């Protein structure tokens, strides 16, 4: 894993609270961002539930048809 140095602007009170929790601010921010991204990905997945309801065809059939469209090369799959 490569590391990138960056600069962020946060309120003083947030930084003070963070320093009370950990003396390694970079590690704390990394953990917090990973958790935030995990939650956002879960929210995105939950929001997509039911999107295929009410369609005439099964989702597998729709995906197969999309993959067969001219000019689309999905990892050179034929199905």
Helices and strands as residue ranges (DSSP letters): H 12-21, H 25-48, H 59-68
